[in-house]
Amino acid sequence: MEHGVKLSSGQVLPPVTFGTWKLDDTAAEQAVRDAATEGYRAFDTGQRYHNEAGVGAGMRTASVPREQLMVTTKLRGGDHGAEQAERAFKASLRNLGLDYVDLYLIHWPLPRLGLYVETWQALHELRDQGLIRTIGVSNFTAEHIDALIAATGEAPAVNQVECHVGWRQDALRQQMADRGVVVQSWGAIGRGKGLLEDGRLQQVAAQHGVSPAQVAMRWAWQQGVPVIAKSGNPERRRQNLDLDSFMLTDDDMALLATFEQVRIGKDPDVDEEY
Ligand SMILES: NC(=O)c1ccc[n+]([C@@H]2O[C@H](COP(=O)([O-])OP(=O)(O)OC[C@H]3O[C@@H](n4cnc5c(N)ncnc54)[C@H](OP(=O)(O)O)[C@@H]3O)[C@@H](O)[C@H]2O)c1
């Protein structure tokens, strides 16, 4: 079996997806092509990242066949609603220059708008047309997911959320497991905001002869949570793919459980992103 987590759709999400936020089209094209050669098989973008064209071009010109690669893209907050969602998805498909999207996510729930259920229903139709392999969400709480299940009887295959040693999401992970939803972590290595300089990650890394980033990602993956990591640096990209050459011990996990819990990103219940 392919290495990774099997989704309810049957697709397999690998342990590490390559993140592309902040890469412009030119940088994304090159990074995605290189990352595919280095061994990455999944790529994460979003219409809001303004680089779908670069990500798609990188995938189309990679040395690995398209069907062995996975792309995730996401519907922006401003595109909630049935008609808007269909238009936005088709624009993403054109930007990517691909025939189908592997994983399509509602980027944020924006509960104040009250349109995420209608949007979710629109995604089903696009999947029925063969344009999307797997549908999911990002930054949703259990309450939001329950509204989707109540409306369609189907839980999203994936909920991509902030999840790292400094924001463990214990309760959400349990709630998602109970509903058959795979949690994918964004921010596992802390988004360049100081997490990797923490002495505890550095201590565990030194003991295993790996980097703090590898420890941070292994912490998630060892608990069955696949991660996303972005690097513009080929050496770090290679390092980030290597999560299976070491195992964290119970003592390591106990030390990593001592992080103060502080969110890096936004609160999906109140913050809005368009
Ligand atoms: N769904 C959502 O709402 C959401 C939100 C945020 C992010 N995301 C997705 O998740 C991805 C990851 O988030 P992110 O890009 O913000 O940040 P990230 O992947 O958590 O961190 C990237 C930072 O870490 C550095 N880095 C990478 N590997 C490293 C290593 N081995 N050692 C030391 N430093 C390393 C990178 O620098 P270099 O490039 O110089 O190596 C960069 O500064 C995004 O690209 C995006 O695809 C999704």
The ligand as an ORCA input file, in Angstrom:
! r2SCAN-3c Opt
* xyz 0 1
  N      -5.562     25.870      5.408
  C      -5.020     26.952      5.931
  O      -5.733     27.840      6.428
  C      -3.546     27.093      5.939
  C      -2.965     28.069      6.742
  C      -1.565     28.175      6.714
  C      -0.799     27.332      5.920
  N      -1.402     26.410      5.124
  C      -0.623     25.502      4.247
  O       0.395     24.941      5.039
  C       1.651     25.215      4.457
  C       2.705     25.363      5.542
  O       2.551     26.604      6.210
  P       3.595     27.802      5.982
  O       4.089     27.748      4.580
  O       2.957     29.044      6.440
  O       4.747     27.512      7.007
  P       5.552     26.202      7.507
  O       5.655     25.188      6.449
  O       4.963     25.830      8.821
  O       6.973     26.872      7.770
  C       7.703     27.406      6.699
  C       8.907     28.097      7.277
  O       9.756     27.138      7.887
  C      11.041     27.159      7.230
  N      11.513     25.773      7.145
  C      11.037     24.786      6.345
  N      11.668     23.631      6.585
  C      12.580     23.885      7.548
  C      13.561     23.097      8.196
  N      13.704     21.804      7.924
  N      14.334     23.685      9.142
  C      14.200     24.996      9.415
  N      13.287     25.794      8.847
  C      12.490     25.249      7.906
  C      10.809     27.808      5.881
  O      11.954     28.493      5.442
  P      12.668     28.120      4.030
  O      11.616     28.217      2.957
  O      13.731     29.181      3.915
  O      13.228     26.738      4.187
  C       9.686     28.808      6.212
  O      10.215     29.982      6.821
  C       1.429     26.488      3.618
  O       2.460     26.655      2.651
  C       0.071     26.206      3.062
  O       0.193     25.332      1.944
  C      -2.768     26.261      5.144
*
